[in-house]
């Protein structure tokens, strides 16, 4: 069997609903880290990134692959399992890659004043994801939370554009966290 045909959800409705709930939970509570399971995407994608793509993307969801994620194995896997159209950064609703590959960030939509929801959501693959590092404050956070972000300045600049700006999911292995544009980020 071709590698593109394997590694998807075995029980798509159940697994996608559990993953969707986890994705909403980490967006609502920045700094929370949760586990995602159920898919085995091809390298270099993490399990969490693969599960997130299968859950959030379909044939009407333009996806941009950046850096190492933009390879034949990943493109074929996504095409077979969810049919998301693969597009340039400027046209993407979702963008997937590691932090350096996603640069420069100004290529991605930050929404429009009348439609801030039309911003690109970034799925950032990290080598570590821990509840330490930058301090997070704002909606969904009781006091302060901490998260190992790839940098601080870009997220401070993103917050300054609120209600416009991008939202981020961070993935590492089987773990996921998120940083919505409404979160205040401070270096520690």
C-alpha positions in Angstrom: 0.0 0.0 0.0 1.3 3.5 -0.9 2.5 5.5 2.1 0.0 8.2 1.2 -2.9 5.8 1.7 -2.0 4.9 5.3 -1.7 6.9 8.5 -5.1 8.6 8.5 -7.9 8.3 11.1 -9.2 4.8 11.7 -12.5 6.2 13.1 -12.6 9.6 11.5 -15.8 11.0 13.2 -14.7 10.1 16.7 -11.0 10.9 16.4 -11.7 14.2 14.6 -14.2 15.3 17.2 -11.7 14.6 20.0 -9.0 16.4 18.2 -11.3 19.4 17.5 -12.2 19.6 21.1 -8.5 19.6 22.1 -7.7 22.3 19.5 -10.5 24.5 20.8 -9.4 23.9 24.4 -5.8 25.0 23.8 -7.0 28.1 21.9 -9.3 29.0 24.8 -6.6 28.4 27.4 -3.3 29.7 26.0 -0.3 27.9 27.6 -2.2 24.6 28.0 -0.5 21.6 26.4 -2.6 18.6 25.3 -1.9 15.4 23.6 -3.3 14.5 20.1 -3.4 10.9 18.7 -5.0 9.0 15.9 -3.0 9.7 12.8 0.5 8.8 11.6 1.6 11.3 9.0 4.7 10.9 6.9 7.9 12.5 8.1 8.7 15.3 8.8 5.2 16.0 10.2 4.6 15.3 13.9 1.6 13.2 15.0 0.0 16.4 16.4 0.4 18.4 13.2 -1.0 15.5 11.1 -4.0 15.1 13.4 -4.6 18.9 13.3 -4.5 19.0 9.5 -6.9 16.1 9.2 -9.2 17.8 11.7 -9.2 21.4 10.5 -8.6 21.0 6.7 -10.8 19.8 3.9 -11.3 20.4 0.2 -12.4 24.0 0.9 -9.5 24.9 3.2 -6.4 26.3 1.4 -3.2 25.1 3.1 0.3 26.3 2.7 3.2 23.9 3.3 6.5 25.6 4.2 10.1 24.3 4.3 10.6 20.6 5.0 6.8 20.1 5.3 6.5 20.9 1.6 7.6 17.5 0.3 6.0 14.9 -2.0 5.1 12.5 0.9 3.3 15.1 2.9 1.6 16.6 -0.2 0.3 13.2 -1.3 -0.8 12.3 2.3 -2.8 15.5 2.7 -4.3 15.3 -0.8 -5.5 11.7 -0.1 -6.8 12.1 3.4 -8.4 15.5 3.5 -8.1 17.0 -0.1 -7.0 20.5 1.2 -5.8 22.6 -1.8 -2.1 23.4 -1.5 -1.6 27.1 -2.1 0.9 30.0 -1.8 1.3 31.7 1.6 -0.7 34.7 0.5 -3.8 32.5 -0.2 -3.6 30.2 2.8 -6.2 29.8 5.5 -3.7 27.5 7.3 0.1 27.3 7.0 2.2 24.5 8.3 6.0 24.4 8.8 8.7 25.1 11.3 9.2 28.7 12.5 12.1 29.6 10.2 10.3 28.2 7.2 7.2 30.3 7.9 9.1 33.5 7.7 8.5 36.3 6.7 5.2 36.4 8.5 3.9 39.4 6.5 3.1 37.0 3.7 0.1 35.6 5.6 -3.3 37.2 5.9 -4.1 39.0 9.2 -7.7 39.4 8.2 -9.7 42.5 7.4 -11.3 45.1 9.7 -14.7 43.8 8.8 -13.6 40.1 8.7 -10.8 39.5 11.2 -11.6 35.8 11.0 -10.1 35.6 7.5 -6.6 35.6 8.9 -4.2 32.7 8.4 -3.8 30.2 11.2 -0.2 29.0 11.6 0.6 25.4 12.6 4.2 25.7 13.8 6.3 22.6 14.3 8.7 22.9 17.2 11.5 20.7 18.6 10.3 21.3 22.1 7.0 22.4 23.6 7.0 23.0 27.4 5.1 25.1 29.9 8.1 27.4 30.4 9.6 30.4 28.7 7.5 33.4 27.6 4.8 34.7 30.0 1.3 34.7 28.6 -1.5 36.9 29.9 -5.0 37.6 28.7 -8.3 35.9 27.9 -8.5 32.3 29.1 -5.5 32.6 31.4 -5.9 32.8 35.2 -3.0 35.1 36.1 -0.1 34.0 34.0 0.8 31.0 31.9 4.2 30.1 30.3 5.0 28.6 26.9 8.2 27.8 25.0 7.7 30.1 22.0 10.2 30.3 19.1 10.5 34.0 19.7 8.7 36.8 21.6 8.8 39.9 19.4 6.7 38.5 16.5 3.9 37.6 18.9 4.0 41.0 20.6 3.8 42.7 17.2 0.9 40.4 16.3 -1.0 41.3 19.5 -0.5 45.0 18.7 -2.7 44.5 15.5 -5.6 43.0 17.4 -8.4 42.3 16.4 -6.4 41.5 13.3 -3.5 39.1 13.3 -2.7 35.4 13.0 -3.4 32.7 15.5 -0.9 29.9 16.1 -1.0 26.2 17.0 2.3 24.8 18.2 3.0 21.1 17.7 5.7 18.8 18.9 5.5 15.0 18.7 2.0 14.2 20.0 1.6 17.5 21.8 -0.2 20.7 20.9 -0.6 24.2 22.4 -1.9 27.5 20.9 -1.5 31.2 21.0 -4.4 33.3 19.8 -3.8 36.8 18.7 -5.5 38.2 21.8 -2.7 37.0 24.1 -0.2 39.4 25.6 3.3 37.9 25.4 6.2 39.0 27.6 9.8 37.8 27.7 10.9 36.3 31.0 
